[in-house]
Amino acid sequence: MSKKKRLSQLFPFSLRDFLLSIAIFFCAVECCSFFRLAESSDGFATPVFILAVLLISRFTSGYLFGLVASLLGVICVNYIFTYPYLSLNFTLSGYPLSFLSFFMVSIITSTLTTQAKQQEKLRMENEKEKMRANLLRSVSHDIRTPLTSIVGATSTILDNPSLPPAEQKELLEDVRSDAQWLIQVVENLLSITRIGSDQANIKKEPEAAEEILGEAVRKFRKRYPQVPVEVCAPQELLLVPMDPILIEQVLSNLLENAVLHGKSVSRIQVAVQREEGWARFSVADDGQGIAPDVLPRLFDGTLKHSETPSGDGKRNMGLGLSVCLAIVRAHGGTMEAQNLDRGAEFTFRLPL
């Protein structure tokens, strides 16, 4: 990385950060002016400007505006809010040490705040990379079984023209099932690509929650007509900022997981409701529930085939759920799972 590019990353300039810094600094000056009218002492200005430096460092990018705010804060405190007013004077007893201390505290505050932001950004990027690596590792292993099954079934039909129609139909149904699962895998991969790409930010628009629920359930019923699904939605229109395609995929994954891993599932309930400042979506079933030792690792994409109860050798519960969690987090939401008295419930919340 060139020195110029490195400096541009450490000290980026943007109009948004510039205007935000001016606004925060102006508020600090106004607050100190008000305090000076109400209080005869001069000690109030230093903590106010340290707070301003902290806020500027927190809400702007890089070190530039935080360091500039530190320097301007020292000048303002000395020139405007310290006797003798409207003059720079560092010669009075105790002033040099006091203002040097203020300047150093401001710089350290700015630096630590910026470093904390950069570390958090790095941590989130590492989580994305880990999630995508887990997904790709799972997919590379998982797709071999259904592809082998598809090739085997079609080869059997082609090599045996006299095969009874009933057996041909059974083989073709297996091919369709495996192909549908592969389509779901591709959709998951595309979702992860969208979430992990800096150029493809999620676009959230207010969408009617019950319509997204209805569409996900409609598609589910086409694939699993034998499983009853109950839909519960509020009577009033609930508009939720979301990417409708991605949230529909989350619901589809949860519905499919309920059937594939619940074993004895005979009924599924899908619901959405307003919960304070959130929209709470839930998918509950009456199946066998989730093994307690599996619960802590449900969403990290690391579950092995031997740990998932489906037993079909190709469907990994952790694969779909890690994608679901990534999508929900990208929307600023949370996700969790729990066992009920009978069955399990998956819940995710999206901010309103």
N, C-alpha and C positions, 0 to 999 in steps of 0.2 A: 504494500500500500504506500503510495507516495506521501510525502510530507504535507503537501498542499491538501490532499484529500483527507488526511488524518486531522488536520487543523479544521477543515470544514465540518467534520463530524463532531469535533469537540466544541467548536464555537459556531454553530449554525445560526443564521439570521433569517427571520421570517417576519412579515408584517404583522401577523397575528400575535407573535410573542412580543413584538415591539409595542403594539397598542395595549396588550394586556399588562406589560410591565409599567407603562405610563399610568394606566388606570390604578393599579395597586399602589404605586408610589404616590400618586395624587391623593388617594384615600388616606395614606399614612400622614401626609402633610396636613390634610384637613383635620384628621383626628388630633394631631399634636397641637394644631392651632386652637381647637376647641378646648383641649386640656389646659393650654396655657392661659386661656381666659378664665377657667374655673379653678386653677391651682397656681400658686405663686412660685413653687419650686420648679427646677428644671430637669428632674430625674426621670420624667415620664417618656421623653423622646427616644432614648436609647432602646428600650424594649419594644417600642412600637415599630421602629425601623428594622430591628432584628427580625420581628415577625413579618414585616414587608419583604425582607430579603428571603426569608424562608418560603413565603408564598410564591414569590417570583421564581425561585429556584424549582419549586415543586411543579408549577404549571407551565413552565417554558422548557425548551429543549436545549441541552448542552450547558456549558458553563458561562457563556457570554453575558446574558442578562443578569444572572445572579451575581457575578463579579462586578459588573457595572453598577448594580444596585447597591452593593457593599460600599463602593467608593463614593457614590452620590449620597448614600445615607450618612456617612461620616461628615461629609461637607455640609449637608442640610442640618444635622444636629448641631454642629459647631456654629454655622453661619446664622441660622434662623432661631434655634431654640435653646441656645446657651448664651448666657451673659458674657461679654457685651454683645447685644443682639445686632444682627445685620453686619457683622464683621468677622473675619476669620482671625482667631487668636489662639495659638497653641502655646503661648508663653506663660499663662497663668499657672499657679502652683497646682500640680496634679493633673493638668489637662493633657500633657503629652502621653502619660501612661494610660489615662482613661480612654482617650480616643484611639490609641494604638490597640488597646485591648478590645474596644468595640469593633475596630476594623478587622482584627484577627478573628473575633467571634463570628462576624458577618461572613468572612471568607470561608471559614471552616464550615459554618452552617450551609452556605451555598454549595460547597464541594461535597459534603456528606449527603445532602439531599439529592444532588445530581447523580452521585455514584449509586445511591440506593435505587433511583429510577432506572439506571442502566443495568444494574444487577437484576432487577425485577424483569426488565425486558429480556435480558439474556436467559433468565430462568424460564420465562414463557416460551421463548424460541426453542429452548432445549426440550421442553415438554412436548411441543409440537413435533419436533424431530423424532423424539422417542415414540410418540403416538403413531406417526407415519411409518416408522421403522417396524413397530409391532404389527401394524396393519399389513404392510407389504410382506412381512415374514409369514404372517398367518395366511394371507391370500396365496402366496407362492406354494404353500403346503396344501392348502384346502382345495384349490381348483383342480388338482391332479385327479382326485377320486371321481368327481362328477364328469370330467372330460373322459376319463377312462371308461366310465359307465356308458356315456353317450356313444363313444366309438364302438364299444362292445355290443351294445344293443342294435345300433344301425348295421354293423357288420353281420350280426346274426340274421337280421331281416333280409339283407342283400344276398347273403350266401345261402339262404334257405327259402327259395321262392314258394315252396309248398308248405311253409309254416302255417298252422291254423290261424284264421283271422283273430280269434280270441287272444292267442299268444302274441301276435303282432300288435294288437291294441295295447296289451299290457306293457310290452317293451316300449312302444311309442309314448305311453303315459309316463313311463320312467324317464324317457328322454326329455319330455316336456318339463317334468318336475326339475330335473337337473339343469336344464337350460334356464328356467325361471330363477333358480338359485344363483346361477352365474350372472344373470342380469342384475340381481340384487348386489352381488359383489362389485360389479362394475359401477353401479350407482354409488356404492359406498366409497370406492376409490375416487370417483369424480368429486364427491362431497369433501373428502379429505384434501384433495388438490385445491378446491375452492377456498377452504378454510385456511390452508397453509400458505397460500400465495399472497404476497404483499400487494400484487396488482389486482387481485380479485376479491375485494372487500364485500362482505355480505350487505346487501341492500335490504333494509327493513322498511316495510310499508304496513300501515294499519290493515289488518285482515280480520274478517269475522271468524272467530275461533270455531264456532259450530260447523261452518262450511269446511274447514280443514279437517275437522273430526269426521264429518260425513264422507268426504272424499276418500280418506284413508280407510274407513270402514267399508265403503263400497268396493274398493279394490280388494280388500281382505276377503270379503264375502264371495267374490268371484273365484278365489283360489281355495277357500275353505268354507264351502256352503253348509257343511255339516255342523259348524261351530256357531251357536247363537251368540250374537253380540248386542249388548244393551248400551245405548248411547244416552248419556245424561248431560244436558247443557242448560244454562240459565235461560229464563224466558226473555230477559232483556238482551239486546245486542251487545256482545263483548268483543270489542276491537282490540287486537293485540299487535304491536309492531313486530313483524317477523318476515323471514323469507319463507313463503308458503310451501315451496317445493321441498326445502330442507326439513321443515317441521313436519310436513306430511311423511317424509321418509323416516323421521324419528318414530312417529306413531306406527308406521307400517312395520318397522323393525321390532318394536315392542309387542305388537299384536302377533307377529310371526313367532317371536321367541316364546310367547305364552303357549302357543300350540305345540311347538317343537320340543320344548323343555319342560312343560308342565305335565306331560304324559297323560294324566287322567282329567285334563281340562274338559269340562262340559259346558262352560259358560264364561264369557268375558264381559267385563263392564269397562266402558271407556267414558271418561267424564272430564269436563272442564268447568271451572268456577272461578269467580273473583275472590282473591284472598288478600285483603289490604291493598298493597300496591303491586300485586302480582296476579298473573293468570296461572292457575294451578291445573295442569293436565295430569291425568292418572289412567293407568291401564292395570286392571285387577283381574285375576283369574281364580278359579277354584281348584287348581291342580295340586301337585305334590309340594309346591314351595321350592325354596332355594336352600341348599345345604349351608349350614352356618359357617363352615370353613371357606366357602366360596364367596360369600357376601362381600368381604373386604376387597376382593380383587375383581369384582364383576365388571368394572368400567375401565380397567387399564389395558385390556386387550391381550393379557398374558395367560389366560386360561388354556390349558392343554385339552386335547380331545378326550383323554382319559378322565378328565375332571368334569366334563359336561355330560348330562344324562341322556342326550338324544340317542346315542349309540348308532347313528347312521354313518359315522366315519367321515362326514364332510362338513357338518354344520357346527361352527364354533360360536357359542353364545358370546364370548368376549369380543369377537370381531365386530358384530353389529352394535353392541353396547358401547364400545370405545368410540365408535363413530357418533352414536347418539349423544354421548357426553360432550364430544368436541363441538357438535352443532349447537347444543344448548348453551355451552360456555361462550361460544362465539356470539350468541345473542344476549350475553350478560346474565344468563340464568343459572339455575342449580338443578341437580338431578340426584335422586336417591332411590333405593330399593329396600323393601322390608317384607318379611313374612307375615301373613295374616293368620287368623285361626285356621283357615283353610285356604291354601293357595298363597299367592304372592302379589305384591302391588309395586309397580314402578311409577314414580312421580317425578315430574319436572316442572319448574316454575320459570316463567318468562316475565320480565319487568313490563309494567304498563306505563 
